[in-house]
Amino acid sequence: MSLTKKETEMKYQEFRRKLPRCAFFDYRGVENELAEMAADGWQIEQVHINGLWVYKKARPAEKDFTVVFCKDARYMRYGQTQSQEELEEACIGLGWEKIGQWGKMIIFSADKGTASPLETDEYARLQSVKYALQNTIIGGAFYVLFVASLIGFSASGLLRMTDSQWYSGISDIYNIIIEVTALIYCLVQIGGYFFWLKKSEENISVGGGAAGAEKIGRIVYLIVKCDWWFLGITLVIAAVSSLWLIVTSL
């Protein structure tokens, strides 16, 4: 049975897709952002590997969120490791429900005050982050640069196919912009992580908690969002130009 236009619009409005405004290592930031969204009536539905988080419209609710890091974590479609399965089972046994995974970070939720805390020692928690990310953070940066190169070459190739000198000229500029923004993204992520790690270790050594990383998260969010807009505009220009060339050649 097909949905009417109104039903389709209502169904679409029930979901919201957004980029997280927190860094991939900032467990406090992730927990706080998800709790704020739940309080506003948006329950996390899916955490995609591409960085987009999908929220479903729901009644505003007070929820607890917690994240744990697992060095051996793998996405379910690739087959979870035994250590990951044991960790998740232990968390579920303490009253938590798994809602998603973001790289080496596994995210759990529970109704306010109903689940037992998973990690209360800030030093141990910081060490788990450090241990889980030590072999992936540099590799992840190279992966981002590789993907950015593919996107840049593909999009600039589309511009060159328009057979226009102007578009061919800006294709190289476009490629450079994509590469530079990807490099800035990686530097902010890696530099931000090590700065946060050092600051957190200093705070914990004097009895405090992990440092905040809100500014780093906002910078990364803006870089990714600008790249997406830039890519979308470029693809539209290339498509319109190609269509115009086809029409004028008839």
C-alpha positions in Angstrom: 0.0 0.0 0.0 1.5 3.3 -1.1 1.6 6.3 1.2 -0.1 9.5 0.3 2.0 12.7 -0.1 0.8 13.9 3.3 1.6 10.6 5.0 5.1 10.6 3.4 5.7 14.1 4.6 4.6 13.2 8.1 6.8 10.1 8.1 9.8 12.2 7.0 9.1 14.8 9.7 9.3 12.0 12.4 13.0 11.6 11.7 15.9 14.0 11.8 19.4 13.5 10.5 22.2 15.6 11.8 25.9 15.7 12.3 27.1 15.3 15.9 28.6 18.5 17.4 31.1 16.6 19.5 34.5 15.1 18.8 34.9 11.3 18.3 36.8 11.0 21.6 34.7 13.3 23.7 32.6 10.8 25.6 31.1 13.5 27.9 30.1 15.5 24.9 28.4 12.5 23.3 26.5 11.7 26.4 25.4 15.3 26.9 24.3 15.8 23.3 22.2 12.7 23.3 20.6 13.5 26.6 19.8 17.0 25.4 18.2 15.7 22.2 16.1 13.2 24.2 14.9 16.0 26.5 13.9 17.9 23.4 11.8 15.0 22.1 14.4 13.4 19.8 15.5 9.8 20.5 18.6 8.5 18.8 17.6 5.8 16.3 20.8 5.1 14.3 24.4 6.0 14.5 25.8 5.8 10.9 29.5 5.1 10.2 29.5 8.1 7.8 28.9 10.4 10.8 25.2 11.1 10.3 23.0 10.4 13.4 19.3 9.7 12.9 16.8 10.8 15.5 13.2 9.8 15.8 10.5 12.1 17.1 9.3 11.0 20.6 8.0 12.4 23.8 10.5 14.4 25.7 12.2 12.1 28.2 14.9 12.1 30.8 17.5 9.5 29.7 20.9 8.5 30.8 23.5 7.9 28.1 27.0 6.3 28.5 29.7 5.3 26.2 32.5 2.7 26.5 35.5 2.3 24.2 36.6 -1.1 23.0 39.9 -1.5 21.1 38.6 -4.6 19.3 35.2 -3.1 18.4 33.9 -3.9 14.9 30.5 -3.2 13.3 28.0 -6.1 13.5 28.1 -6.6 9.7 31.8 -7.4 9.9 31.4 -9.8 12.8 31.8 -8.6 16.4 34.8 -9.8 18.4 34.4 -11.9 21.5 35.7 -9.2 23.8 33.2 -6.8 22.3 30.3 -9.2 22.8 31.4 -9.9 26.4 31.6 -6.1 27.1 28.2 -5.4 25.6 26.6 -8.3 27.5 28.1 -7.0 30.8 26.6 -3.5 30.1 23.2 -5.0 29.2 23.3 -6.9 32.5 23.7 -3.7 34.4 20.5 -2.3 32.8 21.9 -0.5 29.7 20.6 -0.9 26.1 22.9 -0.6 23.2 21.8 2.0 20.7 24.7 2.4 18.4 28.4 2.4 17.7 30.7 5.2 16.5 34.0 3.7 15.5 35.5 2.2 18.7 32.9 4.0 20.8 29.8 1.9 21.8 26.8 3.9 23.0 24.2 2.8 25.6 21.1 4.4 27.0 18.7 3.8 29.9 15.8 5.5 31.6 17.0 8.1 34.1 18.4 6.5 37.2 17.6 2.9 36.3 21.0 1.5 35.3 24.2 1.1 37.3 27.1 3.3 36.3 29.6 1.5 34.0 32.8 3.4 34.7 33.2 5.8 37.7 37.0 6.0 37.8 37.9 8.9 35.5 41.5 7.8 35.2 40.5 4.3 34.1 37.9 5.7 31.7 40.5 8.0 30.1 42.9 5.1 29.8 40.3 3.0 28.0 39.9 5.8 25.4 43.6 6.1 25.0 44.0 2.3 24.6 41.1 2.0 22.1 42.3 4.8 19.8 46.1 4.5 19.9 46.2 2.3 16.8 43.3 3.9 14.8 43.6 7.6 15.0 46.4 8.1 12.5 45.0 5.4 10.2 41.6 7.1 10.3 43.2 10.4 9.2 44.8 8.7 6.2 41.5 7.1 5.3 39.7 10.6 5.4 42.4 12.0 3.1 42.1 9.1 0.7 38.3 9.4 0.5 38.6 13.2 0.1 41.0 12.6 -2.8 38.5 10.3 -4.5 35.7 12.8 -4.0 37.8 15.7 -5.2 39.0 13.9 -8.4 35.5 12.6 -9.1 33.8 16.0 -8.8 36.6 17.8 -10.7 36.3 15.1 -13.4 32.6 15.9 -13.7 33.4 19.6 -14.1 35.9 18.8 -16.8 33.3 16.7 -18.7 31.3 19.9 -19.2 33.8 20.8 -22.0 33.9 24.4 -20.7 37.2 26.2 -20.2 35.8 28.0 -17.2 34.6 24.8 -15.4 37.8 23.0 -16.3 39.8 25.9 -14.8 37.9 25.8 -11.5 38.1 22.0 -11.3 41.7 22.2 -10.1 40.8 24.8 -7.6 38.0 22.7 -6.3 40.3 19.7 -5.9 42.7 21.8 -3.9 39.9 23.1 -1.6 38.7 19.6 -0.9 42.2 18.4 -0.1 43.0 21.4 2.1 39.8 21.2 4.1 40.3 17.4 4.6 43.9 18.1 5.8 42.6 20.8 8.2 39.9 18.4 9.4 42.5 15.7 10.2 44.8 18.1 11.9 42.0 19.5 14.1 40.9 16.0 15.0 44.4 14.6 15.7 45.7 17.8 17.3 42.5 18.2 19.3 42.7 14.7 20.5 46.2 14.9 21.9 45.5 18.3 23.4 42.4 17.0 25.1 44.2 13.9 26.3 47.0 16.0 27.8 44.6 18.4 29.4 42.4 15.6 30.8 45.4 13.8 32.3 46.4 17.0 34.0 42.8 17.6 35.4 42.5 14.0 36.6 45.9 14.1 38.3 44.6 16.8 40.6 41.2 15.1 41.3 39.2 16.6 38.4 37.5 15.0 35.4 38.2 14.8 31.7 38.6 18.1 29.9 35.8 19.5 27.7 36.2 19.4 23.9 33.2 21.5 22.8 35.2 23.9 20.7 37.0 21.1 18.8 33.6 19.4 18.1 32.1 22.6 16.8 35.1 23.3 14.5 34.9 19.7 13.0 31.2 20.1 12.6 31.6 23.3 10.6 34.3 21.9 8.4 32.3 18.8 7.5 29.1 20.8 6.9 30.8 23.3 4.7 32.4 20.5 2.7 29.0 18.9 2.1 27.5 22.1 1.0 30.4 22.8 -1.3 30.2 19.3 -2.8 26.5 19.6 -3.3 26.7 22.9 -5.1 29.5 21.7 -7.3 27.5 18.6 -8.4 24.5 20.7 -9.1 26.5 23.1 -11.3 28.2 20.1 -13.1 24.8 18.4 -13.7 23.1 21.6 -15.0 26.1 22.4 -17.3 26.1 18.9 -18.7 22.4 19.1 -19.4 22.8 22.5 -21.1 25.5 21.1 -23.3 23.3 18.2 -24.3 20.4 20.4 -25.1 22.4 22.9 -27.1 24.1 20.1 -29.1 20.8 18.7 -30.3 
